[in-house]
Amino acid sequence: MTVSDLASAEWRRSSRSAGNDCVELVIGGSGATVRDSKNTEFGHLSFADIEWTAFVGAVKGNLLAAG
């Protein structure tokens, strides 16, 4: 996604989010883009489809080490 695409994108956040303490997400183009809902002006991180799919799979499979 281009920066102009992100400016007009419909960012999503978890329904379990309280206030602005969460990550916002846009899925489109060829991957996913995330940003901090408290500091949207600080930029974003974009991930290719394969990277985002691997990350979500690791979270769902409890494969990420804490600490």
Biopython code that builds the backbone (N, CA, C, O; Angstrom):
import numpy as np
from Bio.PDB.StructureBuilder import StructureBuilder

atoms = [
    (1, "MET", "N", (0.844, -1.180, 0.000)),
    (1, "MET", "CA", (0.000, 0.000, 0.000)),
    (1, "MET", "C", (0.886, 1.239, 0.000)),
    (1, "MET", "O", (1.960, 1.251, 0.603)),
    (2, "THR", "N", (0.432, 2.259, -0.670)),
    (2, "THR", "CA", (1.175, 3.515, -0.678)),
    (2, "THR", "C", (0.776, 4.348, 0.531)),
    (2, "THR", "O", (-0.215, 4.052, 1.200)),
    (3, "VAL", "N", (1.547, 5.386, 0.807)),
    (3, "VAL", "CA", (1.236, 6.271, 1.934)),
    (3, "VAL", "C", (-0.131, 6.913, 1.737)),
    (3, "VAL", "O", (-0.886, 7.049, 2.700)),
    (4, "SER", "N", (-0.464, 7.307, 0.519)),
    (4, "SER", "CA", (-1.782, 7.902, 0.283)),
    (4, "SER", "C", (-2.900, 6.876, 0.479)),
    (4, "SER", "O", (-3.987, 7.228, 0.938)),
    (5, "ASP", "N", (-2.643, 5.605, 0.134)),
    (5, "ASP", "CA", (-3.625, 4.550, 0.406)),
    (5, "ASP", "C", (-3.866, 4.421, 1.907)),
    (5, "ASP", "O", (-5.006, 4.269, 2.348)),
    (6, "LEU", "N", (-2.793, 4.481, 2.685)),
    (6, "LEU", "CA", (-2.909, 4.334, 4.140)),
    (6, "LEU", "C", (-3.634, 5.519, 4.761)),
    (6, "LEU", "O", (-4.359, 5.356, 5.742)),
    (7, "ALA", "N", (-3.446, 6.710, 4.201)),
    (7, "ALA", "CA", (-4.108, 7.900, 4.743)),
    (7, "ALA", "C", (-5.626, 7.780, 4.640)),
    (7, "ALA", "O", (-6.348, 8.280, 5.503)),
    (8, "SER", "N", (-6.106, 7.126, 3.602)),
    (8, "SER", "CA", (-7.552, 6.990, 3.423)),
    (8, "SER", "C", (-8.067, 5.601, 3.809)),
    (8, "SER", "O", (-9.248, 5.301, 3.632)),
    (9, "ALA", "N", (-7.184, 4.764, 4.333)),
    (9, "ALA", "CA", (-7.567, 3.393, 4.686)),
    (9, "ALA", "C", (-8.466, 3.359, 5.912)),
    (9, "ALA", "O", (-8.447, 4.267, 6.743)),
    (10, "GLU", "N", (-9.247, 2.301, 6.007)),
    (10, "GLU", "CA", (-10.080, 2.074, 7.187)),
    (10, "GLU", "C", (-9.302, 1.171, 8.138)),
    (10, "GLU", "O", (-9.266, -0.047, 7.969)),
    (11, "TRP", "N", (-8.681, 1.790, 9.142)),
    (11, "TRP", "CA", (-7.870, 1.059, 10.117)),
    (11, "TRP", "C", (-8.792, 0.313, 11.067)),
    (11, "TRP", "O", (-9.822, 0.842, 11.482)),
    (12, "ARG", "N", (-8.422, -0.924, 11.414)),
    (12, "ARG", "CA", (-9.217, -1.747, 12.337)),
    (12, "ARG", "C", (-8.444, -1.939, 13.628)),
    (12, "ARG", "O", (-7.213, -1.918, 13.649)),
    (13, "ARG", "N", (-9.196, -2.128, 14.706)),
    (13, "ARG", "CA", (-8.573, -2.468, 15.987)),
    (13, "ARG", "C", (-9.445, -3.477, 16.706)),
    (13, "ARG", "O", (-10.621, -3.644, 16.381)),
    (14, "SER", "N", (-8.872, -4.135, 17.669)),
    (14, "SER", "CA", (-9.584, -5.174, 18.398)),
    (14, "SER", "C", (-10.790, -4.604, 19.130)),
    (14, "SER", "O", (-10.737, -3.493, 19.656)),
    (15, "SER", "N", (-11.868, -5.362, 19.160)),
    (15, "SER", "CA", (-13.045, -4.954, 19.933)),
    (15, "SER", "C", (-12.760, -5.049, 21.428)),
    (15, "SER", "O", (-13.526, -4.526, 22.237)),
    (16, "ARG", "N", (-11.669, -5.708, 21.800)),
    (16, "ARG", "CA", (-11.275, -5.827, 23.211)),
    (16, "ARG", "C", (-10.383, -4.680, 23.656)),
    (16, "ARG", "O", (-9.965, -4.626, 24.813)),
    (17, "SER", "N", (-10.097, -3.776, 22.757)),
    (17, "SER", "CA", (-9.222, -2.645, 23.059)),
    (17, "SER", "C", (-9.932, -1.659, 23.977)),
    (17, "SER", "O", (-11.111, -1.357, 23.798)),
    (18, "ALA", "N", (-9.197, -1.167, 24.955)),
    (18, "ALA", "CA", (-9.723, -0.141, 25.854)),
    (18, "ALA", "C", (-9.047, 1.182, 25.507)),
    (18, "ALA", "O", (-7.824, 1.300, 25.593)),
    (19, "GLY", "N", (-9.829, 2.161, 25.123)),
    (19, "GLY", "CA", (-9.247, 3.450, 24.775)),
    (19, "GLY", "C", (-8.378, 3.354, 23.539)),
    (19, "GLY", "O", (-8.759, 2.754, 22.534)),
    (20, "ASN", "N", (-7.201, 3.958, 23.631)),
    (20, "ASN", "CA", (-6.283, 3.955, 22.496)),
    (20, "ASN", "C", (-5.041, 3.132, 22.763)),
    (20, "ASN", "O", (-3.987, 3.425, 22.197)),
    (21, "ASP", "N", (-5.122, 2.124, 23.595)),
    (21, "ASP", "CA", (-3.950, 1.317, 23.940)),
    (21, "ASP", "C", (-3.899, 0.041, 23.116)),
    (21, "ASP", "O", (-3.990, -1.063, 23.655)),
    (22, "CYS", "N", (-3.755, 0.199, 21.814)),
    (22, "CYS", "CA", (-3.737, -0.995, 20.981)),
    (22, "CYS", "C", (-3.017, -0.730, 19.667)),
    (22, "CYS", "O", (-2.509, 0.362, 19.411)),
    (23, "VAL", "N", (-2.994, -1.749, 18.864)),
    (23, "VAL", "CA", (-2.412, -1.684, 17.529)),
    (23, "VAL", "C", (-3.563, -1.631, 16.536)),
    (23, "VAL", "O", (-4.558, -2.340, 16.690)),
    (24, "GLU", "N", (-3.425, -0.792, 15.519)),
    (24, "GLU", "CA", (-4.410, -0.735, 14.448)),
    (24, "GLU", "C", (-3.850, -1.470, 13.235)),
    (24, "GLU", "O", (-2.634, -1.560, 13.064)),
    (25, "LEU", "N", (-4.733, -1.989, 12.403)),
    (25, "LEU", "CA", (-4.343, -2.868, 11.310)),
    (25, "LEU", "C", (-5.106, -2.541, 10.038)),
    (25, "LEU", "O", (-6.303, -2.255, 10.063)),
    (26, "VAL", "N", (-4.384, -2.590, 8.924)),
    (26, "VAL", "CA", (-4.988, -2.534, 7.591)),
    (26, "VAL", "C", (-4.447, -3.731, 6.818)),
    (26, "VAL", "O", (-3.236, -3.945, 6.764)),
    (27, "ILE", "N", (-5.338, -4.503, 6.226)),
    (27, "ILE", "CA", (-4.915, -5.605, 5.363)),
    (27, "ILE", "C", (-5.340, -5.258, 3.947)),
    (27, "ILE", "O", (-6.508, -4.969, 3.686)),
    (28, "GLY", "N", (-4.385, -5.290, 3.045)),
    (28, "GLY", "CA", (-4.703, -4.962, 1.661)),
    (28, "GLY", "C", (-3.459, -4.936, 0.811)),
    (28, "GLY", "O", (-2.339, -5.051, 1.309)),
    (29, "GLY", "N", (-3.669, -4.785, -0.462)),
    (29, "GLY", "CA", (-2.527, -4.796, -1.363)),
    (29, "GLY", "C", (-1.864, -6.153, -1.312)),
    (29, "GLY", "O", (-2.468, -7.162, -1.677)),
    (30, "SER", "N", (-0.631, -6.180, -0.863)),
    (30, "SER", "CA", (0.108, -7.450, -0.813)),
    (30, "SER", "C", (0.558, -7.792, 0.596)),
    (30, "SER", "O", (1.568, -8.472, 0.778)),
    (31, "GLY", "N", (-0.194, -7.319, 1.608)),
    (31, "GLY", "CA", (0.204, -7.635, 2.968)),
    (31, "GLY", "C", (-0.620, -6.909, 4.008)),
    (31, "GLY", "O", (-1.782, -6.570, 3.786)),
    (32, "ALA", "N", (0.012, -6.678, 5.154)),
    (32, "ALA", "CA", (-0.649, -6.031, 6.285)),
    (32, "ALA", "C", (0.216, -4.881, 6.782)),
    (32, "ALA", "O", (1.444, -4.926, 6.699)),
    (33, "THR", "N", (-0.443, -3.854, 7.299)),
    (33, "THR", "CA", (0.246, -2.698, 7.860)),
    (33, "THR", "C", (-0.311, -2.445, 9.249)),
    (33, "THR", "O", (-1.526, -2.475, 9.444)),
    (34, "VAL", "N", (0.562, -2.197, 10.217)),
    (34, "VAL", "CA", (0.153, -1.947, 11.596)),
    (34, "VAL", "C", (0.728, -0.625, 12.079)),
    (34, "VAL", "O", (1.752, -0.155, 11.583)),
    (35, "ARG", "N", (0.041, -0.029, 13.066)),
    (35, "ARG", "CA", (0.516, 1.206, 13.693)),
    (35, "ARG", "C", (-0.002, 1.269, 15.123)),
    (35, "ARG", "O", (-0.928, 0.548, 15.493)),
    (36, "ASP", "N", (0.598, 2.128, 15.911)),
    (36, "ASP", "CA", (0.200, 2.369, 17.296)),
    (36, "ASP", "C", (-0.989, 3.325, 17.285)),
    (36, "ASP", "O", (-0.898, 4.411, 16.712)),
    (37, "SER", "N", (-2.090, 2.942, 17.903)),
    (37, "SER", "CA", (-3.284, 3.792, 17.887)),
    (37, "SER", "C", (-3.096, 5.083, 18.677)),
    (37, "SER", "O", (-3.787, 6.068, 18.417)),
    (38, "LYS", "N", (-2.174, 5.094, 19.637)),
    (38, "LYS", "CA", (-1.918, 6.308, 20.425)),
    (38, "LYS", "C", (-1.067, 7.314, 19.669)),
    (38, "LYS", "O", (-1.173, 8.519, 19.892)),
    (39, "ASN", "N", (-0.226, 6.820, 18.778)),
    (39, "ASN", "CA", (0.742, 7.673, 18.092)),
    (39, "ASN", "C", (0.721, 7.402, 16.593)),
    (39, "ASN", "O", (1.722, 6.977, 16.017)),
    (40, "THR", "N", (-0.412, 7.648, 15.973)),
    (40, "THR", "CA", (-0.550, 7.335, 14.550)),
    (40, "THR", "C", (0.403, 8.147, 13.683)),
    (40, "THR", "O", (0.752, 7.725, 12.581)),
    (41, "GLU", "N", (0.820, 9.296, 14.169)),
    (41, "GLU", "CA", (1.724, 10.152, 13.395)),
    (41, "GLU", "C", (3.158, 9.630, 13.386)),
    (41, "GLU", "O", (3.987, 10.134, 12.628)),
    (42, "PHE", "N", (3.466, 8.641, 14.202)),
    (42, "PHE", "CA", (4.830, 8.101, 14.287)),
    (42, "PHE", "C", (5.137, 7.082, 13.199)),
    (42, "PHE", "O", (6.248, 6.555, 13.148)),
    (43, "GLY", "N", (4.193, 6.801, 12.344)),
    (43, "GLY", "CA", (4.459, 5.896, 11.234)),
    (43, "GLY", "C", (3.815, 4.538, 11.408)),
    (43, "GLY", "O", (2.943, 4.342, 12.254)),
    (44, "HIS", "N", (4.264, 3.613, 10.593)),
    (44, "HIS", "CA", (3.656, 2.288, 10.540)),
    (44, "HIS", "C", (4.704, 1.258, 10.135)),
    (44, "HIS", "O", (5.800, 1.601, 9.692)),
    (45, "LEU", "N", (4.344, 0.003, 10.294)),
    (45, "LEU", "CA", (5.176, -1.117, 9.849)),
    (45, "LEU", "C", (4.361, -1.941, 8.859)),
    (45, "LEU", "O", (3.212, -2.291, 9.127)),
    (46, "SER", "N", (4.961, -2.244, 7.725)),
    (46, "SER", "CA", (4.277, -3.036, 6.703)),
    (46, "SER", "C", (4.945, -4.396, 6.557)),
    (46, "SER", "O", (6.168, -4.518, 6.641)),
    (47, "PHE", "N", (4.124, -5.410, 6.338)),
    (47, "PHE", "CA", (4.597, -6.785, 6.217)),
    (47, "PHE", "C", (4.009, -7.424, 4.963)),
    (47, "PHE", "O", (2.836, -7.220, 4.648)),
    (48, "ALA", "N", (4.819, -8.190, 4.257)),
    (48, "ALA", "CA", (4.335, -8.945, 3.097)),
    (48, "ALA", "C", (3.367, -10.022, 3.575)),
    (48, "ALA", "O", (3.394, -10.420, 4.739)),
    (49, "ASP", "N", (2.514, -10.489, 2.668)),
    (49, "ASP", "CA", (1.535, -11.536, 3.017)),
    (49, "ASP", "C", (2.173, -12.715, 3.742)),
    (49, "ASP", "O", (1.665, -13.161, 4.770)),
    (50, "ILE", "N", (3.275, -13.216, 3.217)),
    (50, "ILE", "CA", (3.919, -14.399, 3.802)),
    (50, "ILE", "C", (4.425, -14.118, 5.217)),
    (50, "ILE", "O", (4.371, -14.992, 6.083)),
    (51, "GLU", "N", (4.918, -12.896, 5.451)),
    (51, "GLU", "CA", (5.405, -12.531, 6.790)),
    (51, "GLU", "C", (4.247, -12.421, 7.774)),
    (51, "GLU", "O", (4.331, -12.923, 8.895)),
    (52, "TRP", "N", (3.170, -11.769, 7.358)),
    (52, "TRP", "CA", (2.015, -11.588, 8.241)),
    (52, "TRP", "C", (1.369, -12.933, 8.563)),
    (52, "TRP", "O", (0.991, -13.187, 9.707)),
    (53, "THR", "N", (1.245, -13.785, 7.561)),
    (53, "THR", "CA", (0.666, -15.112, 7.768)),
    (53, "THR", "C", (1.509, -15.927, 8.745)),
    (53, "THR", "O", (0.965, -16.621, 9.604)),
    (54, "ALA", "N", (2.827, -15.846, 8.619)),
    (54, "ALA", "CA", (3.720, -16.564, 9.536)),
    (54, "ALA", "C", (3.588, -16.023, 10.958)),
    (54, "ALA", "O", (3.568, -16.800, 11.913)),
    (55, "PHE", "N", (3.499, -14.710, 11.111)),
    (55, "PHE", "CA", (3.360, -14.097, 12.433)),
    (55, "PHE", "C", (2.048, -14.528, 13.093)),
    (55, "PHE", "O", (2.044, -14.953, 14.248)),
    (56, "VAL", "N", (0.953, -14.419, 12.373)),
    (56, "VAL", "CA", (-0.352, -14.796, 12.929)),
    (56, "VAL", "C", (-0.362, -16.281, 13.292)),
    (56, "VAL", "O", (-0.908, -16.661, 14.328)),
    (57, "GLY", "N", (0.231, -17.113, 12.457)),
    (57, "GLY", "CA", (0.321, -18.543, 12.759)),
    (57, "GLY", "C", (1.119, -18.814, 14.018)),
    (57, "GLY", "O", (0.758, -19.684, 14.811)),
    (58, "ALA", "N", (2.211, -18.068, 14.209)),
    (58, "ALA", "CA", (3.033, -18.235, 15.412)),
    (58, "ALA", "C", (2.272, -17.805, 16.663)),
    (58, "ALA", "O", (2.379, -18.445, 17.708)),
    (59, "VAL", "N", (1.505, -16.721, 16.556)),
    (59, "VAL", "CA", (0.704, -16.267, 17.699)),
    (59, "VAL", "C", (-0.364, -17.307, 18.035)),
    (59, "VAL", "O", (-0.518, -17.695, 19.193)),
    (60, "LYS", "N", (-1.087, -17.749, 17.031)),
    (60, "LYS", "CA", (-2.150, -18.738, 17.259)),
    (60, "LYS", "C", (-1.601, -20.052, 17.797)),
    (60, "LYS", "O", (-2.267, -20.727, 18.582)),
    (61, "GLY", "N", (-0.396, -20.418, 17.382)),
    (61, "GLY", "CA", (0.215, -21.667, 17.821)),
    (61, "GLY", "C", (1.017, -21.536, 19.098)),
    (61, "GLY", "O", (1.663, -22.491, 19.530)),
    (62, "ASN", "N", (0.979, -20.333, 19.720)),
    (62, "ASN", "CA", (1.710, -20.065, 20.963)),
    (62, "ASN", "C", (3.200, -20.391, 20.805)),
    (62, "ASN", "O", (3.813, -20.986, 21.691)),
    (63, "LEU", "N", (3.765, -19.992, 19.669)),
    (63, "LEU", "CA", (5.148, -20.316, 19.352)),
    (63, "LEU", "C", (6.131, -19.182, 19.635)),
    (63, "LEU", "O", (7.331, -19.338, 19.405)),
    (64, "LEU", "N", (5.644, -18.051, 20.129)),
    (64, "LEU", "CA", (6.524, -16.916, 20.400)),
    (64, "LEU", "C", (7.018, -16.968, 21.841)),
    (64, "LEU", "O", (6.226, -17.138, 22.768)),
    (65, "ALA", "N", (8.314, -16.825, 22.026)),
    (65, "ALA", "CA", (8.906, -16.868, 23.368)),
    (65, "ALA", "C", (8.727, -15.521, 24.063)),
    (65, "ALA", "O", (8.913, -14.472, 23.447)),
    (66, "ALA", "N", (8.370, -15.553, 25.327)),
    (66, "ALA", "CA", (8.254, -14.333, 26.128)),
    (66, "ALA", "C", (9.630, -13.912, 26.610)),
    (66, "ALA", "O", (10.502, -14.739, 26.877)),
    (67, "GLY", "N", (9.799, -12.595, 26.715)),
    (67, "GLY", "CA", (11.021, -12.070, 27.311)),
    (67, "GLY", "C", (12.118, -11.941, 26.367)),
    (67, "GLY", "O", (13.207, -11.509, 26.743)),
]
sb = StructureBuilder()
sb.init_structure("model")
sb.init_model(0)
sb.init_chain("A")
sb.init_seg("    ")
for serial, (resi, resn, name, xyz) in enumerate(atoms, 1):
    if name == "N":
        sb.init_residue(resn, " ", resi, " ")
    sb.init_atom(name, np.array(xyz, "f"), 0.0, 1.0, " ", f" {name:<3s}", serial, name[0])
structure = sb.get_structure()
